[in-house]
Amino acid sequence: MSTTTTTTSPPARFDAEGRLLPWTDAEQARHAEAVREGMARLAEIPDEPGEDDRDFFRAMDADRPERPLFEGYY
């Protein structure tokens, strides 16, 4: 079973006049690493649907035979 990791951007900081302050180098590096990790996880997703996906597609189409959505994917 896969695990899900949620990453968020660093909180916004403002100066005394209400202007947005830029991220620190450390914040930017952490955010960039999180983006790289997320992209690596996306790259691991196969291009072709797996058997679980095909079962889902079949079930969806069985419920609406007059207008199948996934015909040809299973």
mmCIF file of the N, C-alpha and C atoms, coordinates in Angstrom:
data_MODEL
# 
_entry.id   MODEL 
# 
loop_
_atom_site.group_PDB 
_atom_site.id 
_atom_site.type_symbol 
_atom_site.label_atom_id 
_atom_site.label_alt_id 
_atom_site.label_comp_id 
_atom_site.label_asym_id 
_atom_site.label_entity_id 
_atom_site.label_seq_id 
_atom_site.pdbx_PDB_ins_code 
_atom_site.Cartn_x 
_atom_site.Cartn_y 
_atom_site.Cartn_z 
_atom_site.occupancy 
_atom_site.B_iso_or_equiv 
_atom_site.pdbx_formal_charge 
_atom_site.auth_seq_id 
_atom_site.auth_comp_id 
_atom_site.auth_asym_id 
_atom_site.auth_atom_id 
_atom_site.pdbx_PDB_model_num 
ATOM 1   N N  . MET A 1 1  ? 0.850   -1.175 0.000   1.00 0.00 ? 1  MET A N  1 
ATOM 2   C CA . MET A 1 1  ? 0.000   0.000  0.000   1.00 0.00 ? 1  MET A CA 1 
ATOM 3   C C  . MET A 1 1  ? 0.893   1.236  0.000   1.00 0.00 ? 1  MET A C  1 
ATOM 4   N N  . SER A 1 2  ? 0.495   2.210  -0.784  1.00 0.00 ? 2  SER A N  1 
ATOM 5   C CA . SER A 1 2  ? 1.311   3.424  -0.866  1.00 0.00 ? 2  SER A CA 1 
ATOM 6   C C  . SER A 1 2  ? 0.942   4.388  0.256   1.00 0.00 ? 2  SER A C  1 
ATOM 7   N N  . THR A 1 3  ? 1.894   5.222  0.561   1.00 0.00 ? 3  THR A N  1 
ATOM 8   C CA . THR A 1 3  ? 1.646   6.254  1.569   1.00 0.00 ? 3  THR A CA 1 
ATOM 9   C C  . THR A 1 3  ? 1.500   7.588  0.862   1.00 0.00 ? 3  THR A C  1 
ATOM 10  N N  . THR A 1 4  ? 0.736   8.454  1.448   1.00 0.00 ? 4  THR A N  1 
ATOM 11  C CA . THR A 1 4  ? 0.520   9.777  0.878   1.00 0.00 ? 4  THR A CA 1 
ATOM 12  C C  . THR A 1 4  ? 1.192   10.812 1.750   1.00 0.00 ? 4  THR A C  1 
ATOM 13  N N  . THR A 1 5  ? 1.993   11.647 1.126   1.00 0.00 ? 5  THR A N  1 
ATOM 14  C CA . THR A 1 5  ? 2.656   12.730 1.838   1.00 0.00 ? 5  THR A CA 1 
ATOM 15  C C  . THR A 1 5  ? 2.137   14.042 1.276   1.00 0.00 ? 5  THR A C  1 
ATOM 16  N N  . THR A 1 6  ? 1.712   14.893 2.147   1.00 0.00 ? 6  THR A N  1 
ATOM 17  C CA . THR A 1 6  ? 1.243   16.202 1.719   1.00 0.00 ? 6  THR A CA 1 
ATOM 18  C C  . THR A 1 6  ? 2.283   17.239 2.098   1.00 0.00 ? 6  THR A C  1 
ATOM 19  N N  . THR A 1 7  ? 2.670   18.030 1.134   1.00 0.00 ? 7  THR A N  1 
ATOM 20  C CA . THR A 1 7  ? 3.626   19.090 1.421   1.00 0.00 ? 7  THR A CA 1 
ATOM 21  C C  . THR A 1 7  ? 2.934   20.424 1.202   1.00 0.00 ? 7  THR A C  1 
ATOM 22  N N  . THR A 1 8  ? 3.322   21.377 1.983   1.00 0.00 ? 8  THR A N  1 
ATOM 23  C CA . THR A 1 8  ? 2.773   22.716 1.827   1.00 0.00 ? 8  THR A CA 1 
ATOM 24  C C  . THR A 1 8  ? 3.919   23.700 1.684   1.00 0.00 ? 8  THR A C  1 
ATOM 25  N N  . SER A 1 9  ? 3.608   24.810 1.114   1.00 0.00 ? 9  SER A N  1 
ATOM 26  C CA . SER A 1 9  ? 4.609   25.867 0.994   1.00 0.00 ? 9  SER A CA 1 
ATOM 27  C C  . SER A 1 9  ? 4.824   26.516 2.351   1.00 0.00 ? 9  SER A C  1 
ATOM 28  N N  . PRO A 1 10 ? 5.976   27.127 2.539   1.00 0.00 ? 10 PRO A N  1 
ATOM 29  C CA . PRO A 1 10 ? 6.199   27.841 3.798   1.00 0.00 ? 10 PRO A CA 1 
ATOM 30  C C  . PRO A 1 10 ? 5.145   28.938 3.962   1.00 0.00 ? 10 PRO A C  1 
ATOM 31  N N  . PRO A 1 11 ? 4.822   29.282 5.190   1.00 0.00 ? 11 PRO A N  1 
ATOM 32  C CA . PRO A 1 11 ? 3.810   30.330 5.380   1.00 0.00 ? 11 PRO A CA 1 
ATOM 33  C C  . PRO A 1 11 ? 4.308   31.668 4.835   1.00 0.00 ? 11 PRO A C  1 
ATOM 34  N N  . ALA A 1 12 ? 3.360   32.445 4.347   1.00 0.00 ? 12 ALA A N  1 
ATOM 35  C CA . ALA A 1 12 ? 3.714   33.767 3.822   1.00 0.00 ? 12 ALA A CA 1 
ATOM 36  C C  . ALA A 1 12 ? 4.101   34.686 4.981   1.00 0.00 ? 12 ALA A C  1 
ATOM 37  N N  . ARG A 1 13 ? 5.120   35.498 4.729   1.00 0.00 ? 13 ARG A N  1 
ATOM 38  C CA . ARG A 1 13 ? 5.549   36.486 5.734   1.00 0.00 ? 13 ARG A CA 1 
ATOM 39  C C  . ARG A 1 13 ? 5.490   37.858 5.091   1.00 0.00 ? 13 ARG A C  1 
ATOM 40  N N  . PHE A 1 14 ? 5.148   38.839 5.903   1.00 0.00 ? 14 PHE A N  1 
ATOM 41  C CA . PHE A 1 14 ? 5.001   40.206 5.394   1.00 0.00 ? 14 PHE A CA 1 
ATOM 42  C C  . PHE A 1 14 ? 5.832   41.163 6.243   1.00 0.00 ? 14 PHE A C  1 
ATOM 43  N N  . ASP A 1 15 ? 6.302   42.230 5.615   1.00 0.00 ? 15 ASP A N  1 
ATOM 44  C CA . ASP A 1 15 ? 7.035   43.241 6.377   1.00 0.00 ? 15 ASP A CA 1 
ATOM 45  C C  . ASP A 1 15 ? 6.037   44.189 7.042   1.00 0.00 ? 15 ASP A C  1 
ATOM 46  N N  . ALA A 1 16 ? 6.538   45.184 7.731   1.00 0.00 ? 16 ALA A N  1 
ATOM 47  C CA . ALA A 1 16 ? 5.690   46.112 8.489   1.00 0.00 ? 16 ALA A CA 1 
ATOM 48  C C  . ALA A 1 16 ? 4.726   46.886 7.589   1.00 0.00 ? 16 ALA A C  1 
ATOM 49  N N  . GLU A 1 17 ? 5.050   46.995 6.314   1.00 0.00 ? 17 GLU A N  1 
ATOM 50  C CA . GLU A 1 17 ? 4.197   47.731 5.390   1.00 0.00 ? 17 GLU A CA 1 
ATOM 51  C C  . GLU A 1 17 ? 3.263   46.816 4.593   1.00 0.00 ? 17 GLU A C  1 
ATOM 52  N N  . GLY A 1 18 ? 3.249   45.538 4.952   1.00 0.00 ? 18 GLY A N  1 
ATOM 53  C CA . GLY A 1 18 ? 2.347   44.599 4.304   1.00 0.00 ? 18 GLY A CA 1 
ATOM 54  C C  . GLY A 1 18 ? 2.858   43.975 3.026   1.00 0.00 ? 18 GLY A C  1 
ATOM 55  N N  . ARG A 1 19 ? 4.122   44.198 2.693   1.00 0.00 ? 19 ARG A N  1 
ATOM 56  C CA . ARG A 1 19 ? 4.675   43.603 1.475   1.00 0.00 ? 19 ARG A CA 1 
ATOM 57  C C  . ARG A 1 19 ? 5.116   42.175 1.753   1.00 0.00 ? 19 ARG A C  1 
ATOM 58  N N  . LEU A 1 20 ? 4.884   41.306 0.791   1.00 0.00 ? 20 LEU A N  1 
ATOM 59  C CA . LEU A 1 20 ? 5.270   39.907 0.908   1.00 0.00 ? 20 LEU A CA 1 
ATOM 60  C C  . LEU A 1 20 ? 6.789   39.777 0.908   1.00 0.00 ? 20 LEU A C  1 
ATOM 61  N N  . LEU A 1 21 ? 7.317   39.075 1.886   1.00 0.00 ? 21 LEU A N  1 
ATOM 62  C CA . LEU A 1 21 ? 8.757   38.829 1.956   1.00 0.00 ? 21 LEU A CA 1 
ATOM 63  C C  . LEU A 1 21 ? 9.086   37.548 1.199   1.00 0.00 ? 21 LEU A C  1 
ATOM 64  N N  . PRO A 1 22 ? 10.223  37.509 0.517   1.00 0.00 ? 22 PRO A N  1 
ATOM 65  C CA . PRO A 1 22 ? 10.591  36.289 -0.215  1.00 0.00 ? 22 PRO A CA 1 
ATOM 66  C C  . PRO A 1 22 ? 10.963  35.162 0.750   1.00 0.00 ? 22 PRO A C  1 
ATOM 67  N N  . TRP A 1 23 ? 10.887  33.937 0.228   1.00 0.00 ? 23 TRP A N  1 
ATOM 68  C CA . TRP A 1 23 ? 11.310  32.783 1.018   1.00 0.00 ? 23 TRP A CA 1 
ATOM 69  C C  . TRP A 1 23 ? 12.796  32.880 1.290   1.00 0.00 ? 23 TRP A C  1 
ATOM 70  N N  . THR A 1 24 ? 13.201  32.295 2.410   1.00 0.00 ? 24 THR A N  1 
ATOM 71  C CA . THR A 1 24 ? 14.635  32.200 2.685   1.00 0.00 ? 24 THR A CA 1 
ATOM 72  C C  . THR A 1 24 ? 15.219  31.133 1.765   1.00 0.00 ? 24 THR A C  1 
ATOM 73  N N  . ASP A 1 25 ? 16.534  31.089 1.665   1.00 0.00 ? 25 ASP A N  1 
ATOM 74  C CA . ASP A 1 25 ? 17.178  30.055 0.844   1.00 0.00 ? 25 ASP A CA 1 
ATOM 75  C C  . ASP A 1 25 ? 16.807  28.664 1.347   1.00 0.00 ? 25 ASP A C  1 
ATOM 76  N N  . ALA A 1 26 ? 16.741  28.484 2.663   1.00 0.00 ? 26 ALA A N  1 
ATOM 77  C CA . ALA A 1 26 ? 16.394  27.182 3.232   1.00 0.00 ? 26 ALA A CA 1 
ATOM 78  C C  . ALA A 1 26 ? 14.954  26.799 2.883   1.00 0.00 ? 26 ALA A C  1 
ATOM 79  N N  . GLU A 1 27 ? 14.028  27.757 2.970   1.00 0.00 ? 27 GLU A N  1 
ATOM 80  C CA . GLU A 1 27 ? 12.633  27.486 2.618   1.00 0.00 ? 27 GLU A CA 1 
ATOM 81  C C  . GLU A 1 27 ? 12.511  27.124 1.141   1.00 0.00 ? 27 GLU A C  1 
ATOM 82  N N  . GLN A 1 28 ? 13.209  27.860 0.318   1.00 0.00 ? 28 GLN A N  1 
ATOM 83  C CA . GLN A 1 28 ? 13.165  27.597 -1.116  1.00 0.00 ? 28 GLN A CA 1 
ATOM 84  C C  . GLN A 1 28 ? 13.747  26.220 -1.435  1.00 0.00 ? 28 GLN A C  1 
ATOM 85  N N  . ALA A 1 29 ? 14.844  25.861 -0.767  1.00 0.00 ? 29 ALA A N  1 
ATOM 86  C CA . ALA A 1 29 ? 15.458  24.552 -0.988  1.00 0.00 ? 29 ALA A CA 1 
ATOM 87  C C  . ALA A 1 29 ? 14.517  23.428 -0.552  1.00 0.00 ? 29 ALA A C  1 
ATOM 88  N N  . ARG A 1 30 ? 13.849  23.585 0.602   1.00 0.00 ? 30 ARG A N  1 
ATOM 89  C CA . ARG A 1 30 ? 12.899  22.562 1.065   1.00 0.00 ? 30 ARG A CA 1 
ATOM 90  C C  . ARG A 1 30 ? 11.738  22.412 0.097   1.00 0.00 ? 30 ARG A C  1 
ATOM 91  N N  . HIS A 1 31 ? 11.230  23.533 -0.373  1.00 0.00 ? 31 HIS A N  1 
ATOM 92  C CA . HIS A 1 31 ? 10.109  23.493 -1.317  1.00 0.00 ? 31 HIS A CA 1 
ATOM 93  C C  . HIS A 1 31 ? 10.544  22.838 -2.633  1.00 0.00 ? 31 HIS A C  1 
ATOM 94  N N  . ALA A 1 32 ? 11.705  23.179 -3.133  1.00 0.00 ? 32 ALA A N  1 
ATOM 95  C CA . ALA A 1 32 ? 12.210  22.594 -4.381  1.00 0.00 ? 32 ALA A CA 1 
ATOM 96  C C  . ALA A 1 32 ? 12.386  21.082 -4.230  1.00 0.00 ? 32 ALA A C  1 
ATOM 97  N N  . GLU A 1 33 ? 12.889  20.638 -3.090  1.00 0.00 ? 33 GLU A N  1 
ATOM 98  C CA . GLU A 1 33 ? 13.064  19.205 -2.855  1.00 0.00 ? 33 GLU A CA 1 
ATOM 99  C C  . GLU A 1 33 ? 11.708  18.502 -2.800  1.00 0.00 ? 33 GLU A C  1 
ATOM 100 N N  . ALA A 1 34 ? 10.730  19.114 -2.168  1.00 0.00 ? 34 ALA A N  1 
ATOM 101 C CA . ALA A 1 34 ? 9.390   18.530 -2.111  1.00 0.00 ? 34 ALA A CA 1 
ATOM 102 C C  . ALA A 1 34 ? 8.792   18.402 -3.512  1.00 0.00 ? 34 ALA A C  1 
ATOM 103 N N  . VAL A 1 35 ? 9.009   19.397 -4.347  1.00 0.00 ? 35 VAL A N  1 
ATOM 104 C CA . VAL A 1 35 ? 8.513   19.347 -5.723  1.00 0.00 ? 35 VAL A CA 1 
ATOM 105 C C  . VAL A 1 35 ? 9.216   18.226 -6.486  1.00 0.00 ? 35 VAL A C  1 
ATOM 106 N N  . ARG A 1 36 ? 10.537  18.109 -6.323  1.00 0.00 ? 36 ARG A N  1 
ATOM 107 C CA . ARG A 1 36 ? 11.281  17.037 -6.994  1.00 0.00 ? 36 ARG A CA 1 
ATOM 108 C C  . ARG A 1 36 ? 10.762  15.660 -6.570  1.00 0.00 ? 36 ARG A C  1 
ATOM 109 N N  . GLU A 1 37 ? 10.514  15.489 -5.268  1.00 0.00 ? 37 GLU A N  1 
ATOM 110 C CA . GLU A 1 37 ? 10.001  14.211 -4.776  1.00 0.00 ? 37 GLU A CA 1 
ATOM 111 C C  . GLU A 1 37 ? 8.616   13.918 -5.356  1.00 0.00 ? 37 GLU A C  1 
ATOM 112 N N  . GLY A 1 38 ? 7.777   14.938 -5.403  1.00 0.00 ? 38 GLY A N  1 
ATOM 113 C CA . GLY A 1 38 ? 6.446   14.757 -5.976  1.00 0.00 ? 38 GLY A CA 1 
ATOM 114 C C  . GLY A 1 38 ? 6.507   14.381 -7.447  1.00 0.00 ? 38 GLY A C  1 
ATOM 115 N N  . MET A 1 39 ? 7.372   15.021 -8.191  1.00 0.00 ? 39 MET A N  1 
ATOM 116 C CA . MET A 1 39 ? 7.518   14.698 -9.610  1.00 0.00 ? 39 MET A CA 1 
ATOM 117 C C  . MET A 1 39 ? 8.059   13.286 -9.796  1.00 0.00 ? 39 MET A C  1 
ATOM 118 N N  . ALA A 1 40 ? 8.969   12.858 -8.923  1.00 0.00 ? 40 ALA A N  1 
ATOM 119 C CA . ALA A 1 40 ? 9.499   11.496 -9.004  1.00 0.00 ? 40 ALA A CA 1 
ATOM 120 C C  . ALA A 1 40 ? 8.383   10.479 -8.751  1.00 0.00 ? 40 ALA A C  1 
ATOM 121 N N  . ARG A 1 41 ? 7.501   10.773 -7.781  1.00 0.00 ? 41 ARG A N  1 
ATOM 122 C CA . ARG A 1 41 ? 6.371   9.870  -7.517  1.00 0.00 ? 41 ARG A CA 1 
ATOM 123 C C  . ARG A 1 41 ? 5.425   9.821  -8.706  1.00 0.00 ? 41 ARG A C  1 
ATOM 124 N N  . LEU A 1 42 ? 5.179   10.959 -9.331  1.00 0.00 ? 42 LEU A N  1 
ATOM 125 C CA . LEU A 1 42 ? 4.319   10.966 -10.518 1.00 0.00 ? 42 LEU A CA 1 
ATOM 126 C C  . LEU A 1 42 ? 4.933   10.156 -11.657 1.00 0.00 ? 42 LEU A C  1 
ATOM 127 N N  . ALA A 1 43 ? 6.242   10.213 -11.794 1.00 0.00 ? 43 ALA A N  1 
ATOM 128 C CA . ALA A 1 43 ? 6.925   9.472  -12.859 1.00 0.00 ? 43 ALA A CA 1 
ATOM 129 C C  . ALA A 1 43 ? 6.807   7.962  -12.663 1.00 0.00 ? 43 ALA A C  1 
ATOM 130 N N  . GLU A 1 44 ? 6.551   7.518  -11.441 1.00 0.00 ? 44 GLU A N  1 
ATOM 131 C CA . GLU A 1 44 ? 6.416   6.089  -11.160 1.00 0.00 ? 44 GLU A CA 1 
ATOM 132 C C  . GLU A 1 44 ? 5.048   5.535  -11.542 1.00 0.00 ? 44 GLU A C  1 
ATOM 133 N N  . ILE A 1 45 ? 4.079   6.399  -11.805 1.00 0.00 ? 45 ILE A N  1 
ATOM 134 C CA . ILE A 1 45 ? 2.747   5.942  -12.166 1.00 0.00 ? 45 ILE A CA 1 
ATOM 135 C C  . ILE A 1 45 ? 2.801   5.377  -13.586 1.00 0.00 ? 45 ILE A C  1 
ATOM 136 N N  . PRO A 1 46 ? 2.339   4.149  -13.777 1.00 0.00 ? 46 PRO A N  1 
ATOM 137 C CA . PRO A 1 46 ? 2.417   3.567  -15.118 1.00 0.00 ? 46 PRO A CA 1 
ATOM 138 C C  . PRO A 1 46 ? 1.478   4.268  -16.096 1.00 0.00 ? 46 PRO A C  1 
ATOM 139 N N  . ASP A 1 47 ? 1.868   4.261  -17.356 1.00 0.00 ? 47 ASP A N  1 
ATOM 140 C CA . ASP A 1 47 ? 1.050   4.890  -18.388 1.00 0.00 ? 47 ASP A CA 1 
ATOM 141 C C  . ASP A 1 47 ? -0.200  4.072  -18.690 1.00 0.00 ? 47 ASP A C  1 
ATOM 142 N N  . GLU A 1 48 ? -0.114  2.768  -18.563 1.00 0.00 ? 48 GLU A N  1 
ATOM 143 C CA . GLU A 1 48 ? -1.238  1.886  -18.842 1.00 0.00 ? 48 GLU A CA 1 
ATOM 144 C C  . GLU A 1 48 ? -1.992  1.587  -17.551 1.00 0.00 ? 48 GLU A C  1 
ATOM 145 N N  . PRO A 1 49 ? -3.317  1.468  -17.621 1.00 0.00 ? 49 PRO A N  1 
ATOM 146 C CA . PRO A 1 49 ? -4.080  1.168  -16.406 1.00 0.00 ? 49 PRO A CA 1 
ATOM 147 C C  . PRO A 1 49 ? -3.781  -0.237 -15.898 1.00 0.00 ? 49 PRO A C  1 
ATOM 148 N N  . GLY A 1 50 ? -3.777  -0.396 -14.593 1.00 0.00 ? 50 GLY A N  1 
ATOM 149 C CA . GLY A 1 50 ? -3.579  -1.704 -13.977 1.00 0.00 ? 50 GLY A CA 1 
ATOM 150 C C  . GLY A 1 50 ? -4.900  -2.455 -13.901 1.00 0.00 ? 50 GLY A C  1 
ATOM 151 N N  . GLU A 1 51 ? -4.870  -3.678 -13.406 1.00 0.00 ? 51 GLU A N  1 
ATOM 152 C CA . GLU A 1 51 ? -6.087  -4.492 -13.345 1.00 0.00 ? 51 GLU A CA 1 
ATOM 153 C C  . GLU A 1 51 ? -7.155  -3.857 -12.458 1.00 0.00 ? 51 GLU A C  1 
ATOM 154 N N  . ASP A 1 52 ? -6.757  -3.246 -11.347 1.00 0.00 ? 52 ASP A N  1 
ATOM 155 C CA . ASP A 1 52 ? -7.737  -2.571 -10.491 1.00 0.00 ? 52 ASP A CA 1 
ATOM 156 C C  . ASP A 1 52 ? -8.439  -1.446 -11.249 1.00 0.00 ? 52 ASP A C  1 
ATOM 157 N N  . ASP A 1 53 ? -7.676  -0.715 -12.038 1.00 0.00 ? 53 ASP A N  1 
ATOM 158 C CA . ASP A 1 53 ? -8.257  0.363  -12.830 1.00 0.00 ? 53 ASP A CA 1 
ATOM 159 C C  . ASP A 1 53 ? -9.232  -0.196 -13.863 1.00 0.00 ? 53 ASP A C  1 
ATOM 160 N N  . ARG A 1 54 ? -8.832  -1.285 -14.518 1.00 0.00 ? 54 ARG A N  1 
ATOM 161 C CA . ARG A 1 54 ? -9.706  -1.874 -15.536 1.00 0.00 ? 54 ARG A CA 1 
ATOM 162 C C  . ARG A 1 54 ? -11.009 -2.376 -14.912 1.00 0.00 ? 54 ARG A C  1 
ATOM 163 N N  . ASP A 1 55 ? -10.936 -2.943 -13.700 1.00 0.00 ? 55 ASP A N  1 
ATOM 164 C CA . ASP A 1 55 ? -12.156 -3.373 -12.999 1.00 0.00 ? 55 ASP A CA 1 
ATOM 165 C C  . ASP A 1 55 ? -13.061 -2.174 -12.737 1.00 0.00 ? 55 ASP A C  1 
ATOM 166 N N  . PHE A 1 56 ? -12.470 -1.077 -12.324 1.00 0.00 ? 56 PHE A N  1 
ATOM 167 C CA . PHE A 1 56 ? -13.233 0.149  -12.085 1.00 0.00 ? 56 PHE A CA 1 
ATOM 168 C C  . PHE A 1 56 ? -13.894 0.635  -13.384 1.00 0.00 ? 56 PHE A C  1 
ATOM 169 N N  . PHE A 1 57 ? -13.130 0.638  -14.476 1.00 0.00 ? 57 PHE A N  1 
ATOM 170 C CA . PHE A 1 57 ? -13.658 1.091  -15.757 1.00 0.00 ? 57 PHE A CA 1 
ATOM 171 C C  . PHE A 1 57 ? -14.846 0.227  -16.187 1.00 0.00 ? 57 PHE A C  1 
ATOM 172 N N  . ARG A 1 58 ? -14.690 -1.101 -16.042 1.00 0.00 ? 58 ARG A N  1 
ATOM 173 C CA . ARG A 1 58 ? -15.777 -2.010 -16.416 1.00 0.00 ? 58 ARG A CA 1 
ATOM 174 C C  . ARG A 1 58 ? -17.032 -1.738 -15.591 1.00 0.00 ? 58 ARG A C  1 
ATOM 175 N N  . ALA A 1 59 ? -16.858 -1.552 -14.285 1.00 0.00 ? 59 ALA A N  1 
ATOM 176 C CA . ALA A 1 59 ? -17.994 -1.316 -13.405 1.00 0.00 ? 59 ALA A CA 1 
ATOM 177 C C  . ALA A 1 59 ? -18.695 -0.002 -13.752 1.00 0.00 ? 59 ALA A C  1 
ATOM 178 N N  . MET A 1 60 ? -17.927 1.018  -14.040 1.00 0.00 ? 60 MET A N  1 
ATOM 179 C CA . MET A 1 60 ? -18.533 2.299  -14.415 1.00 0.00 ? 60 MET A CA 1 
ATOM 180 C C  . MET A 1 60 ? -19.332 2.158  -15.703 1.00 0.00 ? 60 MET A C  1 
ATOM 181 N N  . ASP A 1 61 ? -18.758 1.475  -16.688 1.00 0.00 ? 61 ASP A N  1 
ATOM 182 C CA . ASP A 1 61 ? -19.456 1.309  -17.955 1.00 0.00 ? 61 ASP A CA 1 
ATOM 183 C C  . ASP A 1 61 ? -20.672 0.404  -17.813 1.00 0.00 ? 61 ASP A C  1 
ATOM 184 N N  . ALA A 1 62 ? -20.633 -0.569 -16.920 1.00 0.00 ? 62 ALA A N  1 
ATOM 185 C CA . ALA A 1 62 ? -21.774 -1.462 -16.709 1.00 0.00 ? 62 ALA A CA 1 
ATOM 186 C C  . ALA A 1 62 ? -22.962 -0.681 -16.157 1.00 0.00 ? 62 ALA A C  1 
ATOM 187 N N  . ASP A 1 63 ? -22.703 0.355  -15.388 1.00 0.00 ? 63 ASP A N  1 
ATOM 188 C CA . ASP A 1 63 ? -23.777 1.163  -14.812 1.00 0.00 ? 63 ASP A CA 1 
ATOM 189 C C  . ASP A 1 63 ? -24.393 2.126  -15.816 1.00 0.00 ? 63 ASP A C  1 
ATOM 190 N N  . ARG A 1 64 ? -23.733 2.362  -16.918 1.00 0.00 ? 64 ARG A N  1 
ATOM 191 C CA . ARG A 1 64 ? -24.267 3.278  -17.932 1.00 0.00 ? 64 ARG A CA 1 
ATOM 192 C C  . ARG A 1 64 ? -23.972 2.741  -19.334 1.00 0.00 ? 64 ARG A C  1 
ATOM 193 N N  . PRO A 1 65 ? -24.588 1.593  -19.682 1.00 0.00 ? 65 PRO A N  1 
ATOM 194 C CA . PRO A 1 65 ? -24.289 0.956  -20.970 1.00 0.00 ? 65 PRO A CA 1 
ATOM 195 C C  . PRO A 1 65 ? -24.663 1.821  -22.174 1.00 0.00 ? 65 PRO A C  1 
ATOM 196 N N  . GLU A 1 66 ? -25.597 2.742  -21.987 1.00 0.00 ? 66 GLU A N  1 
ATOM 197 C CA . GLU A 1 66 ? -25.998 3.596  -23.110 1.00 0.00 ? 66 GLU A CA 1 
ATOM 198 C C  . GLU A 1 66 ? -24.942 4.641  -23.446 1.00 0.00 ? 66 GLU A C  1 
ATOM 199 N N  . ARG A 1 67 ? -24.036 4.903  -22.509 1.00 0.00 ? 67 ARG A N  1 
ATOM 200 C CA . ARG A 1 67 ? -23.001 5.915  -22.744 1.00 0.00 ? 67 ARG A CA 1 
ATOM 201 C C  . ARG A 1 67 ? -21.723 5.534  -21.995 1.00 0.00 ? 67 ARG A C  1 
ATOM 202 N N  . PRO A 1 68 ? -21.007 4.520  -22.471 1.00 0.00 ? 68 PRO A N  1 
ATOM 203 C CA . PRO A 1 68 ? -19.787 4.102  -21.766 1.00 0.00 ? 68 PRO A CA 1 
ATOM 204 C C  . PRO A 1 68 ? -18.697 5.177  -21.844 1.00 0.00 ? 68 PRO A C  1 
ATOM 205 N N  . LEU A 1 69 ? -18.020 5.346  -20.727 1.00 0.00 ? 69 LEU A N  1 
ATOM 206 C CA . LEU A 1 69 ? -16.948 6.336  -20.664 1.00 0.00 ? 69 LEU A CA 1 
ATOM 207 C C  . LEU A 1 69 ? -15.577 5.737  -20.973 1.00 0.00 ? 69 LEU A C  1 
ATOM 208 N N  . PHE A 1 70 ? -15.408 4.468  -20.630 1.00 0.00 ? 70 PHE A N  1 
ATOM 209 C CA . PHE A 1 70 ? -14.068 3.882  -20.663 1.00 0.00 ? 70 PHE A CA 1 
ATOM 210 C C  . PHE A 1 70 ? -13.915 2.764  -21.685 1.00 0.00 ? 70 PHE A C  1 
ATOM 211 N N  . GLU A 1 71 ? -14.811 2.689  -22.632 1.00 0.00 ? 71 GLU A N  1 
ATOM 212 C CA . GLU A 1 71 ? -14.738 1.650  -23.649 1.00 0.00 ? 71 GLU A CA 1 
ATOM 213 C C  . GLU A 1 71 ? -13.376 1.701  -24.334 1.00 0.00 ? 71 GLU A C  1 
ATOM 214 N N  . GLY A 1 72 ? -12.733 0.566  -24.425 1.00 0.00 ? 72 GLY A N  1 
ATOM 215 C CA . GLY A 1 72 ? -11.413 0.495  -25.048 1.00 0.00 ? 72 GLY A CA 1 
ATOM 216 C C  . GLY A 1 72 ? -10.263 0.573  -24.053 1.00 0.00 ? 72 GLY A C  1 
ATOM 217 N N  . TYR A 1 73 ? -10.552 0.889  -22.780 1.00 0.00 ? 73 TYR A N  1 
ATOM 218 C CA . TYR A 1 73 ? -9.511  0.959  -21.774 1.00 0.00 ? 73 TYR A CA 1 
ATOM 219 C C  . TYR A 1 73 ? -9.383  -0.341 -20.983 1.00 0.00 ? 73 TYR A C  1 
ATOM 220 N N  . TYR A 1 74 ? -10.286 -1.288 -21.225 1.00 0.00 ? 74 TYR A N  1 
ATOM 221 C CA . TYR A 1 74 ? -10.224 -2.533 -20.454 1.00 0.00 ? 74 TYR A CA 1 
ATOM 222 C C  . TYR A 1 74 ? -10.306 -3.722 -21.316 1.00 0.00 ? 74 TYR A C  1 
# 
